[in-house]
Amino acid sequence: MEQRINVQEVGKEAFAALYPLGKYLKQSTLDQQLLHLIYFRVSQINGCAFCLDMHAKDLRAAGETEQRLYVLDAWREAPFYSDRERAALAWAEALTRLTATLIPDSIYEEVKKHFTEKELVALTLGVTAINTYNRINIAFGAPVGTYEVGQFA
């Protein structure tokens, strides 16, 4: 997709409103590797090429295996995700794919076994944040392939 608007330049003030959320998430007790895995999965669901490129690079730089990235779309069937990761992935998918049934109680009950209430709030904010970035990048055509690890740190 061709870039429609250079949102990083034109939307500086808008992004300035989002950056404190990212700072909060970095300072939360959530494992940052897990958070980036969630960002990657949500970006798969939403089809955000810019975010997939960015989070794949960040995850690989942090030591994530290619195998886990390649099969993340099929995490339910793959044996190499922890119960905590599975609960977080189910929560992220349910929040991203809101339906008439909303978030099933079974998914909430499972995720609360693995996360404190404070962590669950942070996880939820992380999912909503990446959904926001996905939609902005898809709407305005972010330049895919240009991201360098740590660019937005």
Backbone as CSV, one residue per row, in Angstrom:
resi,resn,N_x,N_y,N_z,CA_x,CA_y,CA_z,C_x,C_y,C_z
1,MET,0.840,-1.177,0.000,0.000,0.000,0.000,0.885,1.240,0.000
2,GLU,0.521,2.192,-0.772,1.235,3.459,-0.809,0.871,4.282,0.422
3,GLN,1.876,4.990,0.955,1.625,5.834,2.123,0.689,6.979,1.739
4,ARG,-0.408,7.097,2.479,-1.402,8.149,2.236,-1.048,9.424,2.979
5,ILE,-0.671,9.262,4.229,-0.293,10.381,5.090,0.920,9.926,5.893
6,ASN,1.908,10.777,6.026,3.022,10.485,6.925,2.523,10.778,8.334
7,VAL,1.903,9.787,8.924,1.229,9.980,10.209,2.224,10.284,11.336
8,GLN,3.452,9.807,11.216,4.465,10.119,12.233,4.771,11.615,12.251
9,GLU,4.680,12.241,11.093,4.948,13.678,11.003,3.681,14.499,11.239
10,VAL,2.637,14.200,10.500,1.396,14.976,10.578,0.691,14.763,11.918
11,GLY,0.810,13.569,12.464,0.097,13.240,13.696,0.948,13.270,14.950
12,LYS,2.011,14.061,14.961,2.902,14.112,16.135,2.141,14.360,17.432
13,GLU,1.213,15.306,17.404,0.462,15.623,18.624,-0.461,14.471,19.021
14,ALA,-1.033,13.805,18.039,-1.902,12.659,18.331,-1.083,11.528,18.953
15,PHE,0.081,11.251,18.380,0.928,10.198,18.936,1.445,10.570,20.323
16,ALA,1.662,11.850,20.562,2.102,12.296,21.885,1.085,11.906,22.957
17,ALA,-0.167,11.807,22.577,-1.204,11.375,23.523,-1.125,9.873,23.785
18,LEU,-0.618,9.102,22.819,-0.521,7.647,22.976,0.755,7.203,23.687
19,TYR,1.827,7.972,23.565,3.117,7.555,24.109,3.116,7.282,25.613
20,PRO,2.396,8.051,26.433,2.382,7.721,27.869,1.824,6.310,28.156
21,LEU,0.929,5.840,27.333,0.415,4.479,27.507,1.538,3.470,27.290
22,GLY,2.342,3.686,26.259,3.492,2.818,26.015,4.483,2.843,27.168
23,LYS,4.702,4.024,27.726,5.605,4.153,28.872,5.056,3.380,30.066
24,TYR,3.738,3.510,30.304,3.107,2.762,31.396,3.303,1.254,31.199
25,LEU,3.087,0.783,29.978,3.217,-0.648,29.705,4.650,-1.138,29.885
26,LYS,5.622,-0.321,29.518,7.030,-0.700,29.707,7.381,-0.784,31.181
27,GLN,6.736,0.031,32.008,7.022,0.040,33.437,6.153,-0.952,34.213
28,SER,5.204,-1.580,33.531,4.320,-2.534,34.211,5.098,-3.812,34.535
29,THR,4.480,-4.666,35.327,5.120,-5.930,35.683,4.943,-7.003,34.611
30,LEU,4.270,-6.668,33.525,4.121,-7.633,32.434,5.463,-7.922,31.786
31,ASP,5.691,-9.170,31.469,6.884,-9.567,30.727,6.828,-8.893,29.355
32,GLN,7.835,-8.108,29.028,7.834,-7.354,27.774,7.880,-8.263,26.553
33,GLN,8.528,-9.413,26.678,8.556,-10.374,25.568,7.135,-10.880,25.291
34,LEU,6.383,-11.161,26.339,4.995,-11.584,26.181,4.164,-10.474,25.556
35,LEU,4.358,-9.261,26.003,3.611,-8.136,25.460,3.875,-7.980,23.963
36,HIS,5.132,-8.111,23.551,5.449,-8.012,22.120,4.892,-9.199,21.336
37,LEU,4.825,-10.367,21.972,4.198,-11.511,21.319,2.712,-11.230,21.082
38,ILE,2.075,-10.605,22.048,0.669,-10.205,21.915,0.529,-9.174,20.796
39,TYR,1.430,-8.193,20.763,1.396,-7.193,19.692,1.500,-7.864,18.321
40,PHE,2.365,-8.844,18.231,2.553,-9.559,16.965,1.284,-10.317,16.580
41,ARG,0.692,-11.020,17.545,-0.517,-11.809,17.258,-1.682,-10.913,16.851
42,VAL,-1.907,-9.832,17.561,-2.995,-8.917,17.220,-2.754,-8.316,15.836
43,SER,-1.508,-8.005,15.532,-1.187,-7.464,14.210,-1.431,-8.486,13.110
44,GLN,-1.235,-9.781,13.410,-1.589,-10.833,12.448,-3.091,-10.805,12.176
45,ILE,-3.865,-10.754,13.238,-5.328,-10.756,13.103,-5.786,-9.566,12.267
46,ASN,-5.213,-8.400,12.537,-5.631,-7.178,11.857,-4.985,-6.983,10.491
47,GLY,-3.969,-7.769,10.179,-3.301,-7.648,8.887,-2.473,-6.380,8.746
48,CYS,-1.824,-5.960,9.828,-1.004,-4.744,9.790,0.447,-5.116,9.471
49,ALA,0.817,-4.948,8.213,2.154,-5.334,7.765,3.254,-4.545,8.469
50,PHE,3.039,-3.240,8.675,4.063,-2.434,9.348,4.323,-2.979,10.749
51,CYS,3.260,-3.234,11.507,3.416,-3.717,12.881,3.977,-5.140,12.923
52,LEU,3.603,-5.973,11.973,4.174,-7.316,11.913,5.678,-7.254,11.684
53,ASP,6.105,-6.408,10.756,7.527,-6.232,10.484,8.237,-5.730,11.736
54,MET,7.676,-4.714,12.371,8.293,-4.112,13.552,8.405,-5.120,14.696
55,HIS,7.299,-5.760,15.037,7.323,-6.642,16.208,8.078,-7.935,15.951
56,ALA,8.103,-8.413,14.715,8.938,-9.575,14.395,10.409,-9.226,14.624
57,LYS,10.821,-8.048,14.164,12.212,-7.619,14.353,12.534,-7.450,15.835
58,ASP,11.633,-6.806,16.584,11.864,-6.614,18.016,11.915,-7.947,18.757
59,LEU,10.997,-8.841,18.432,10.974,-10.149,19.086,12.234,-10.951,18.782
60,ARG,12.654,-10.969,17.532,13.867,-11.703,17.162,15.087,-11.096,17.852
61,ALA,15.155,-9.772,17.910,16.285,-9.110,18.577,16.328,-9.450,20.065
62,ALA,15.169,-9.726,20.648,15.087,-10.075,22.073,15.239,-11.572,22.314
63,GLY,15.481,-12.330,21.239,15.748,-13.760,21.390,14.595,-14.697,21.084
64,GLU,13.474,-14.182,20.619,12.339,-15.051,20.283,12.735,-15.960,19.118
65,THR,12.239,-17.193,19.130,12.588,-18.142,18.069,11.709,-17.937,16.841
66,GLU,12.285,-18.232,15.707,11.522,-18.150,14.461,10.360,-19.134,14.487
67,GLN,10.587,-20.316,15.038,9.543,-21.342,15.083,8.281,-20.820,15.765
68,ARG,8.438,-20.180,16.907,7.272,-19.672,17.635,6.578,-18.560,16.856
69,LEU,7.330,-17.743,16.143,6.716,-16.693,15.329,5.980,-17.278,14.131
70,TYR,6.584,-18.269,13.487,5.980,-18.855,12.290,4.639,-19.519,12.572
71,VAL,4.496,-20.116,13.750,3.267,-20.854,14.029,2.345,-20.152,15.025
72,LEU,2.623,-18.895,15.298,1.808,-18.179,16.280,0.330,-18.155,15.904
73,ASP,0.035,-18.103,14.634,-1.353,-18.107,14.182,-2.079,-19.395,14.601
74,ALA,-1.324,-20.441,14.869,-1.894,-21.730,15.276,-1.443,-22.098,16.693
75,TRP,-1.360,-21.115,17.570,-0.849,-21.336,18.922,-1.626,-22.376,19.710
76,ARG,-2.895,-22.552,19.424,-3.703,-23.536,20.165,-3.221,-24.964,19.914
77,GLU,-2.714,-25.217,18.724,-2.278,-26.563,18.357,-0.787,-26.786,18.582
78,ALA,-0.023,-25.730,18.753,1.427,-25.845,18.890,1.820,-26.088,20.347
79,PRO,2.806,-26.945,20.582,3.165,-27.310,21.951,4.125,-26.368,22.664
80,PHE,4.607,-25.331,22.017,5.667,-24.541,22.637,5.258,-23.153,23.118
81,TYR,4.049,-23.030,23.613,3.598,-21.807,24.289,3.156,-22.200,25.688
82,SER,3.540,-21.405,26.664,3.197,-21.708,28.056,1.699,-21.473,28.299
83,ASP,1.211,-21.983,29.417,-0.186,-21.749,29.786,-0.460,-20.259,29.960
84,ARG,0.491,-19.539,30.510,0.351,-18.093,30.682,0.247,-17.398,29.324
85,GLU,1.116,-17.782,28.398,1.066,-17.207,27.046,-0.258,-17.540,26.358
86,ARG,-0.705,-18.767,26.505,-1.975,-19.189,25.895,-3.145,-18.370,26.441
87,ALA,-3.152,-18.143,27.745,-4.216,-17.345,28.349,-4.175,-15.919,27.808
88,ALA,-2.977,-15.349,27.706,-2.834,-13.989,27.186,-3.233,-13.915,25.718
89,LEU,-2.864,-14.904,24.931,-3.228,-14.929,23.511,-4.740,-15.048,23.330
90,ALA,-5.371,-15.898,24.119,-6.835,-16.034,24.037,-7.511,-14.715,24.414
91,TRP,-7.014,-14.055,25.457,-7.559,-12.771,25.898,-7.398,-11.728,24.791
92,ALA,-6.211,-11.663,24.215,-5.935,-10.681,23.152,-6.826,-10.913,21.938
93,GLU,-7.006,-12.163,21.562,-7.863,-12.471,20.411,-9.320,-12.103,20.697
94,ALA,-9.779,-12.408,21.905,-11.170,-12.097,22.262,-11.404,-10.580,22.256
95,LEU,-10.444,-9.815,22.751,-10.576,-8.350,22.767,-10.499,-7.759,21.361
96,THR,-9.718,-8.382,20.504,-9.540,-7.879,19.138,-10.725,-8.241,18.259
97,ARG,-11.294,-9.401,18.505,-12.423,-9.876,17.700,-13.722,-9.794,18.496
98,LEU,-14.011,-8.649,19.037,-15.246,-8.490,19.809,-16.445,-8.892,18.962
99,THR,-17.312,-9.661,19.567,-18.511,-10.126,18.880,-19.732,-9.822,19.744
100,ALA,-20.873,-10.248,19.270,-22.115,-10.031,20.025,-22.060,-10.728,21.391
101,THR,-21.236,-11.764,21.515,-21.141,-12.483,22.790,-20.108,-11.875,23.720
102,LEU,-19.429,-10.836,23.260,-18.403,-10.156,24.040,-17.288,-11.120,24.451
103,ILE,-16.713,-10.932,25.622,-15.614,-11.793,26.070,-16.206,-12.964,26.861
104,PRO,-16.014,-14.182,26.385,-16.565,-15.328,27.110,-15.989,-15.440,28.526
105,ASP,-16.829,-15.812,29.459,-16.395,-15.982,30.845,-15.253,-16.986,30.950
106,SER,-15.270,-18.010,30.121,-14.222,-19.036,30.186,-12.842,-18.447,29.884
107,ILE,-12.779,-17.516,28.953,-11.498,-16.885,28.626,-11.060,-15.988,29.783
108,TYR,-11.993,-15.237,30.356,-11.665,-14.389,31.509,-11.200,-15.239,32.688
109,GLU,-11.898,-16.318,32.976,-11.534,-17.175,34.107,-10.138,-17.761,33.925
110,GLU,-9.790,-18.127,32.712,-8.457,-18.683,32.451,-7.371,-17.615,32.568
111,VAL,-7.602,-16.441,31.996,-6.562,-15.412,32.031,-6.327,-14.912,33.456
112,LYS,-7.361,-14.860,34.273,-7.166,-14.365,35.643,-6.408,-15.363,36.516
113,LYS,-6.291,-16.610,36.078,-5.464,-17.595,36.793,-3.974,-17.284,36.642
114,HIS,-3.620,-16.591,35.567,-2.215,-16.396,35.215,-1.701,-14.970,35.409
115,PHE,-2.614,-14.027,35.657,-2.234,-12.626,35.767,-2.905,-12.002,36.983
116,THR,-2.182,-11.118,37.644,-2.798,-10.347,38.721,-3.800,-9.378,38.088
117,GLU,-4.639,-8.784,38.902,-5.599,-7.814,38.365,-4.879,-6.648,37.694
118,LYS,-3.805,-6.188,38.325,-3.045,-5.076,37.752,-2.408,-5.484,36.422
119,GLU,-1.865,-6.684,36.354,-1.284,-7.176,35.104,-2.356,-7.342,34.028
120,LEU,-3.538,-7.774,34.431,-4.618,-7.955,33.467,-5.080,-6.616,32.898
121,VAL,-5.085,-5.595,33.717,-5.396,-4.250,33.211,-4.329,-3.827,32.208
122,ALA,-3.049,-4.039,32.537,-1.956,-3.674,31.629,-2.031,-4.485,30.338
123,LEU,-2.300,-5.773,30.448,-2.432,-6.614,29.256,-3.555,-6.105,28.361
124,THR,-4.674,-5.758,28.959,-5.816,-5.243,28.208,-5.463,-3.920,27.522
125,LEU,-4.780,-3.042,28.235,-4.347,-1.779,27.627,-3.364,-2.026,26.482
126,GLY,-2.494,-3.022,26.644,-1.563,-3.361,25.570,-2.289,-3.828,24.322
127,VAL,-3.303,-4.649,24.499,-4.091,-5.139,23.359,-4.823,-3.976,22.682
128,THR,-5.416,-3.096,23.478,-6.134,-1.975,22.867,-5.163,-1.015,22.182
129,ALA,-3.963,-0.856,22.748,-2.969,0.035,22.138,-2.528,-0.488,20.776
130,ILE,-2.212,-1.774,20.681,-1.741,-2.296,19.392,-2.877,-2.277,18.376
131,ASN,-4.102,-2.495,18.817,-5.230,-2.363,17.897,-5.317,-0.942,17.346
132,THR,-5.076,0.049,18.197,-5.082,1.444,17.751,-3.980,1.681,16.722
133,TYR,-2.765,1.257,17.038,-1.651,1.454,16.101,-1.893,0.705,14.786
134,ASN,-2.426,-0.514,14.867,-2.738,-1.264,13.637,-3.671,-0.469,12.749
135,ARG,-4.719,0.060,13.340,-5.722,0.773,12.550,-5.166,2.067,11.952
136,ILE,-4.334,2.761,12.695,-3.700,3.977,12.164,-2.781,3.627,10.997
137,ASN,-1.936,2.618,11.186,-0.989,2.244,10.134,-1.688,1.715,8.890
138,ILE,-2.757,0.958,9.074,-3.509,0.440,7.926,-4.227,1.582,7.206
139,ALA,-4.810,2.495,7.967,-5.556,3.605,7.363,-4.673,4.511,6.515
140,PHE,-3.452,4.751,6.987,-2.615,5.751,6.320,-1.432,5.166,5.551
141,GLY,-1.302,3.830,5.541,-0.269,3.211,4.721,1.143,3.429,5.228
142,ALA,1.432,2.921,6.408,2.787,3.038,6.954,3.776,2.318,6.039
143,PRO,4.987,2.858,5.889,5.977,2.273,4.976,6.563,0.967,5.527
144,VAL,6.087,-0.144,5.025,6.465,-1.472,5.510,7.916,-1.783,5.156
145,GLY,8.633,-2.348,6.132,10.001,-2.773,5.917,11.042,-1.752,6.328
146,THR,10.600,-0.584,6.753,11.538,0.493,7.086,11.930,0.505,8.559
147,TYR,11.215,-0.219,9.399,11.454,-0.180,10.845,12.800,-0.803,11.190
148,GLU,13.490,-0.167,12.128,14.725,-0.691,12.681,14.534,-0.911,14.175
149,VAL,15.079,-1.996,14.696,14.901,-2.345,16.105,15.254,-1.159,16.995
150,GLY,14.338,-0.851,17.916,14.533,0.233,18.860,14.176,1.613,18.325
151,GLN,13.666,1.693,17.116,13.373,2.977,16.481,12.426,3.845,17.301
152,PHE,11.457,3.246,17.962,10.472,4.019,18.720,10.680,3.933,20.221
153,ALA,11.835,3.470,20.636,12.111,3.296,22.083,12.202,4.622,22.795
